[in-house]
């Protein structure tokens, strides 16, 4: 009995290890995007829950007077049945369930007496004996079928035998026990014992061939033993005092060896675990894995394209970033030269030449200054803005293509869909419209960023030009005092103009040197940089997910190979 229990516990531990591995395997598969059937996960969890802490269930089947309890006591090496500490746990009509210590459950089915009908106390419906018994006996890890040694299998038991061994499929878990063998053989004579055992074995095999259609393979695997639980009816007290002699005469060790063998060959835990593994292999490995591998290859190809896009963008954005810095340098140099030249021209002008200077370099409301600044700004930035827009359109197109492709791969592909700000209505429209909208966005008005407006110069110029036009050639006739006042007023105006030019130059340089320069004039460049970083994070995440899938695939193939080896 101890060996049987150890074998059962070892197999139980092995089975739970396998089932835990299968559970982890299914969880990893779900994370990798494999469509795992929830019913399969639930079934596996139920098997694990039922097996954890499960006790060895031994069913006793036989007639009332066949000595089932005595045989069970001898098998457990608890001859004194008062020390067995059997506690009545449950009773369902004719089936009784007993807890034996912490490791065993005995299921006693008192006698094969036909399919007797019983009334269920709760539902008041009629139940047959086989329906009551099935709940308990079919879950047993081991069945001890106790027979009368004189007439082991009777014709009247045919229906019961077919139900037990064909309908319930208990034959692989059953040890056939010939009881009270001391009544048909000399248990003190090993030769006589073996001779009679062979005769009875042949008898049992023959009757089973007739009754249930026993096959040759089943016959070779049949486990039949003969025991005497109370040799010569000498009583428990006698045999407690002579245990060694009891073991020799009872041949109870043959039963213990047989039960250990049955647990090894057909242990419920391992059988159930292997059945569960077969379900997993059938549903996941055979059906889902080939599709998942094909999907993974497609995802890998698409992720590779994104990786290439990311690498290309890194280089392009680095070049564009340098172009923006070069544009800032060029704008600084231009502003410095341009306003210095304006200041020199203003300082070098006279009352007679100022009108020409104003029309040539400033214009009404400073339009010439504004236009030249705008033109230079556009010349330095327009090509950069256009290039960023082209990159943006290409980026959006690749992202949309990737998401459309992987979504078609089901749950496994959905896990790879790009997240964050990489996809929105704007990017979809941009990808659709292509470059047709770029021309509308490459220009920008920098006037709103400049505070200077040369109103003083404009006002003076208008007054000066009007006076010159009105007076004409009579100008030289002004007296010296009037000339002096005009000269002084002109000098003040030039000072104001120079001051305004210097202020505008500083404002322009501050604008170009500002930390917000890129944010104000190249927002799409910064946005594309941010989206590229998000793309990098998504690609890295997809790579990790692919690595997890590959690890899962290796585990799947290992489980499959192990299953094939065991079978």
VENCORNOR-V445361 format. One record per pair of residues at least 12 apart in sequence whose C-alpha atoms are under 7 Angstrom apart, sorted by sequence separation. I is the first residue (numbers start at 1). J is the second residue. If there is no record, write none. Layout:
{{I | J} {I | J}}
This chain:
{{86 | 98} {87 | 99} {96 | 108} {116 | 128} {117 | 129} {86 | 99} {87 | 100} {95 | 108} {96 | 109} {115 | 128} {116 | 129} {86 | 100} {95 | 109} {115 | 129} {205 | 219} {403 | 417} {85 | 100} {94 | 109} {115 | 130} {403 | 418} {84 | 100} {85 | 101} {94 | 110} {231 | 249} {231 | 250} {229 | 250} {228 | 250} {201 | 224} {227 | 250} {228 | 251} {227 | 251} {227 | 252} {19 | 48} {145 | 174} {149 | 178} {197 | 226} {225 | 254} {138 | 168} {143 | 173} {144 | 174} {145 | 175} {146 | 176} {147 | 177} {148 | 178} {149 | 179} {225 | 255} {142 | 173} {143 | 174} {144 | 175} {145 | 176} {146 | 177} {147 | 178} {148 | 179} {149 | 180} {396 | 427} {16 | 48} {141 | 173} {142 | 174} {143 | 175} {144 | 176} {145 | 177} {146 | 178} {147 | 179} {149 | 181} {396 | 428} {144 | 177} {146 | 179} {150 | 184} {397 | 431} {149 | 184} {223 | 258} {396 | 431} {457 | 493} {393 | 430} {95 | 133} {393 | 431} {457 | 497} {393 | 434} {181 | 226} {64 | 110} {114 | 160} {181 | 227} {182 | 228} {454 | 500} {56 | 103} {57 | 104} {58 | 105} {59 | 106} {60 | 107} {61 | 108} {63 | 110} {64 | 111} {176 | 223} {177 | 224} {178 | 225} {179 | 226} {180 | 227} {181 | 228} {55 | 103} {56 | 104} {57 | 105} {58 | 106} {59 | 107} {60 | 108} {61 | 109} {62 | 110} {63 | 111} {112 | 160} {175 | 223} {176 | 224} {177 | 225} {178 | 226} {179 | 227} {180 | 228} {452 | 500} {55 | 104} {56 | 105} {57 | 106} {58 | 107} {59 | 108} {60 | 109} {61 | 110} {62 | 111} {63 | 112} {175 | 224} {176 | 225} {177 | 226} {178 | 227} {179 | 228} {180 | 229} {182 | 231} {389 | 438} {55 | 105} {61 | 111} {62 | 112} {162 | 212} {182 | 232} {153 | 204} {161 | 212} {152 | 204} {386 | 438} {452 | 504} {158 | 211} {327 | 380} {153 | 207} {327 | 381} {386 | 442} {385 | 442} {450 | 507} {450 | 508} {382 | 442} {188 | 249} {382 | 443} {187 | 249} {320 | 384} {378 | 443} {374 | 446} {1 | 75} {1 | 76} {59 | 137} {68 | 146} {66 | 146} {59 | 140} {66 | 147} {58 | 140} {66 | 148} {57 | 140} {58 | 141} {59 | 142} {60 | 143} {61 | 144} {62 | 145} {175 | 258} {57 | 141} {58 | 142} {59 | 143} {60 | 144} {61 | 145} {62 | 146} {175 | 259} {56 | 141} {57 | 142} {58 | 143} {59 | 144} {60 | 145} {61 | 146} {62 | 147} {366 | 453} {366 | 454} {173 | 262} {365 | 454} {365 | 455} {173 | 266} {365 | 458} {172 | 266} {364 | 458} {302 | 402} {358 | 461} {355 | 461} {299 | 406} {422 | 531} {355 | 465} {421 | 531} {66 | 179} {295 | 409} {418 | 538} {141 | 267} {416 | 542} {141 | 268} {388 | 524} {392 | 528} {385 | 522} {388 | 525} {351 | 490} {347 | 494} {346 | 494} {346 | 498} {74 | 229} {343 | 498} {80 | 236} {79 | 236} {71 | 229} {343 | 501} {70 | 229} {79 | 240} {339 | 501} {339 | 505} {336 | 505} {335 | 505} {75 | 252} {332 | 509} {74 | 252} {75 | 255} {75 | 256} {328 | 512} {51 | 269} {310 | 532} {310 | 536} {44 | 276} {307 | 539} {303 | 539} {7 | 260} {15 | 269} {19 | 273} {1 | 256} {4 | 259} {8 | 263} {15 | 270} {18 | 273} {4 | 260} {7 | 263} {3 | 260} {7 | 264} {12 | 269} {11 | 269} {12 | 270} {15 | 273} {34 | 292} {4 | 263} {8 | 267} {11 | 270} {285 | 556} {281 | 560} {35 | 411} {33 | 411} {34 | 412} {33 | 412} {32 | 412} {33 | 415} {32 | 545} {32 | 548} {32 | 549} {29 | 552} {28 | 552}}
